[in-house]
C-alpha cells in the first residue's frame, strides 16, 4: 500500500502541475541551439512562456505530455516514496527515537535511484512530447511523436531496449539528489514543526508546513541536474543512438556552464519552483494523509 499511496499522491499533484512542467521544459531548452542559427524566439520569463504557449498552442498545449507524466509519477514516486516508507517504518531512519538527517538523506537517495531507473523510459518520452510545439515558438530539438505508446515503440525499434534508458545518466543523479533533499528535509521539518507544537500533532498543517520547507530546498538542489537531464533526454541522436549535442552528463554540464554561465544551469528556476514547489507540497501532503488514513483504518 505504501507504493500505491506514493503513486496516487504524485498523480494527484501532477494533474495540477503538468502545465508548469511544460513551461519549465521549454525554458530549459531555449538557447541550446542558438549557435546553430535556429529557434531564435525565446520565452522571457515563466509568465510570458505560460501566456505564449497558451496563445499559440492552445490550452491543450499546456497539458502536453500529461499521460506519460501521470504514468511517470505513478511508477517513479510509487517506487520512490514506497521504498522510503518501508525504510522509515523499519526504524532505519531514526537514531534514539529521533529523525537522523544523515540516514534520511541516504534513504532518500537510494529510494530516488530505484524510482529513476524504473521510470526513465517514460520520462524520456514525456520530455519529447512536452518540447513539441508550433514552429514559431519551438525551442530545442523537435521530435515527431504522435503519443506515448507510439514514441516508446519508435524509440525501441530504432535504438533497441537500451535506447529507452538514454539520458538516465542524468536522471539518476537528478532524482537521487532531489529525493535525498526532499525526503530528508520533509522528515526533519515534520519533526521540528511537531516539536514546536504550533499545530495539533496529527494535523494536516504539520505535513503542509514541512512540505513548504522541503519544496524550497529541493528546487535549489535539483534545478542544475534538471536542466542537464532535460537537455540530454531531448537531444537528437544519430543512427547508433548516440547524442549529437552531448556525450553524457558531464559533457552537457560543462558545455552549459561554459557557454551560458552558472545562470544557464538555473534556467527556468522560477518555472521549476512553480512546478516543483506545488508538486512537492501536494504530493507529500497527500502521501502523508493517505498513509495516516490507512494506518488509522487498519
N, C-alpha and C positions, 0 to 999 in steps of 0.2 A: 504493500500500500504506500510506503514511503516513495517508491519510484513513480507510482501513478500520481500521487499528490504533487510531486515536483513537476511532472509533465503538464498536468492540468493547470496548475498555478501559472506556469510560464506561458501557456497558450492563452489563458485569460488576459494576461498582460500584453501579449503580442498583438491581439486584435486592436488595441488602442494605440500601440506604439509603432506599428509597422510603417505608417506614413513617415514618421521621423527616421526610421531605418532607411527608407528610400532616399530621403533628403541627405542623410549622413553619408550614404554610399556615393551619391553624385558629387558631394562636396569633397570627399576624399580622393576622388578620381580626377577632378578638374586640375588642369595644369600638367598632368602626367605626360601628355602627348604634344605639349606646346612646341617642343623642339622639332617636331615633325611637320609643323605648319598646319595642324588640323585641330578642330574643336576649339575655336577661339572665343566662343561665347561662354562666359563663366557666371556662376551664381555669386552674388556679392556677400550674402550672409544667409543664415538659416531661414529668416522670414522671406527674403527675396526668393530663395530657392523653393520654398513651400508654395509661394504665390505663383511663381513661373511654371512649375511642374503642373499645378492645378489648372492654370490658364491654358497651357499648350497641350498637355496630355489628358486633361480632364481629371475628375475626381478619381476615376479608376486608376489613373497613373500614379496616384499617391498610395494605392494599395497593391502595387505591383509586387509579385513575389510573396503574396500573403499565404498561399497554400504551402509552398516549401518552407516559409517562415514558421507556420504552425507545426509542420512535421518536424522541422529542426528543433524548435523549442521543446516539443514533447519528448523527443528522444535525448537531446543533449542535456536539458535540465532535468528530465526524468532520471537519467543515469547519474548526473552530477549531484543533484540535491538528494536523490535517493541514497547514493553512496555515502554522502556526507552525513545524512541522518543515521545510517547504520553505524558509522564510526562514532558519531556523537552519543548514541544510545548505548554503545558498548562501554562508554566511560573513558575512551582513549583521549578525548579532547579536554579532559579535566585533570587537574592536579590538586589533591587535597580538597576536593569538592568545589573548586573554582575553575572558571574557564582559563585554559592556558593559551596565550596568544601564539606561542611557537607551535604548539600541537595543532591548533585550529588552522594555522597557516599551512602547515604540511598536509593536513587532512583536506583542506580546501583545494590545494594544488593537485593532489592525487585524484580527487573527485573530478576536477576540471579536465585533467588529461584523459580520464576514462570517457567523459562526455564528448570531448573534442574529437577523439579518434572515432567514436561511434557515429557521430553526426556530420563529419566533414564533407561527405559527398553531397548532402542536402544543402549545406552552407555554400558550397561551390555553385550549385545551380541557382540558389537564392540570389547570390551576388550577380550572376549573369543576367537574371531576369530583372532585378531592380535597377541595373545600369542601363537597360534598354530604354530608348527614348526617341522622340521625334528628332530628326537630324538637326533642326535649328537650335536645339538646346542640349544636344548629346555631348557627353564627356566620357573619356576613356574608350577602350575598345568595345565595339558593339557586336554582341553575339546574336545569332538569328534563331533563337529557340522559340518554340510555339507553346511550351508549357513544361512542367516539372518532369513528367514521365518521358516525354519526347527528348528533353535535354539529357536526362540520365542515360537513355538508350543510345543517343547520338554520341555522347562522350565515351561510353563503354565500347561502342562499335569502332570508333576511330582510334582510341588510345588504350583500350583494354581496362581491366579491373583496377589497375594501379592509377589510371588516368582520373578515376573518380576521387582519388585522395590527393590530387595535385593541389598544392597550397597548404597542405596540412602541416608543413614545416613551420608555417607562421601561425596556423590556427592553434596548435598545441601550446606554444608559449603564451599566445594571446589569451586563451581560455584559462590556462593554468594560472597565470598572473592575476587575471581578473577574478577568477574563482577564489584564489587564496586571499586577495584583498577584500572581496565582498563577504565571504562567509566568516572569515576570522573577525572582521570589523563588526559584522552583524551580531555574532555571538557575544563578543566583548561588550558592544554597545547595549545589547539587550540586558545583560547582567548589570552594567553600570546604571542604566535607567531604572531598573528594578530596585537597585540599592538606594537610589535617590528617593524612592517612594513618592514620586510625583503623581503617578497613576496607580490604581489598584494592580496588584501583581499579575492577575490574569487578563488585564485589559488589553484590547487590540491596539491601544495607543502606544503601548510599550514596543510592540513589533514595528509599528509605523514610524516611531521616532528612531529606532535602531536602523530601519531601512533608509531613512533620510540621511543619517550619518554615513552609512555604508555606500550610498549612491555617489557621494562626493569623492570618496576615496577610490572607488572602483573606476570612475571615469578618468581621474588623473593618472592612475596606474596603467590603465588599459588602452588609452587612445593611441599612443605611438604604435603599439602592437596591432591595433585595429586598422590603422592606416596601411601598414605594411601588408597585413592579411588581405584587406580588400583589393589592393593592387596586385598581389600575387594571384589571387583567385580569378581576377578579371582579365589578366593579361592574355594576349593572343599566344598561341603555341604553334610550333612547326609540325611537320608530319610525324615526327618522332615523339611528340607530346612535350617537347622542351619549351620553356618560356622564351619568347622573343625579346622581352624587355628586361627580365631579371633572371638570374641563375638560381636564386633562392632567397631565404630570409635575410641573411647577412648582406647580400648584394643589393637587395631592394632597400634595406635600411640605410646603407651607406650612400646609395645613389640619391635617395630622397633628402638625406641630410646634407649632402654636398651641393645638390642643385637648388634646393628650396630652403635650406637652412633649418634650424631647430623648429621653427614655426610650421615647416612642412610636415613634421611628424605629429603636429597637433592640429592639422587641418580638420575642419568640421567639429572642433571641440564643443562649440555651442550646440550643434545638432546632436553630437554624441551625448551631451548631458540631457538634452530634451528627450532623447530616446532612451538612453541607458538609465537615467535618473528615475523617471516614472516606472520603467520596466523593472528596475531593481526593487523599488519601493512596493509596487503592486505584487510582483511575483513572490517576494519574501513575506509580505503580509499575508497573501492568500495561502502560501505554503505553511506558514506558522499556524494560521487559523484552522486550516483543513486538518493538520496533524493534531491540533488541540481537540477539535470536534471528534475526531476518530478515537482518540485516547479516552475521552470522557464517555463516549458511547460504548466503547469496549469494556 
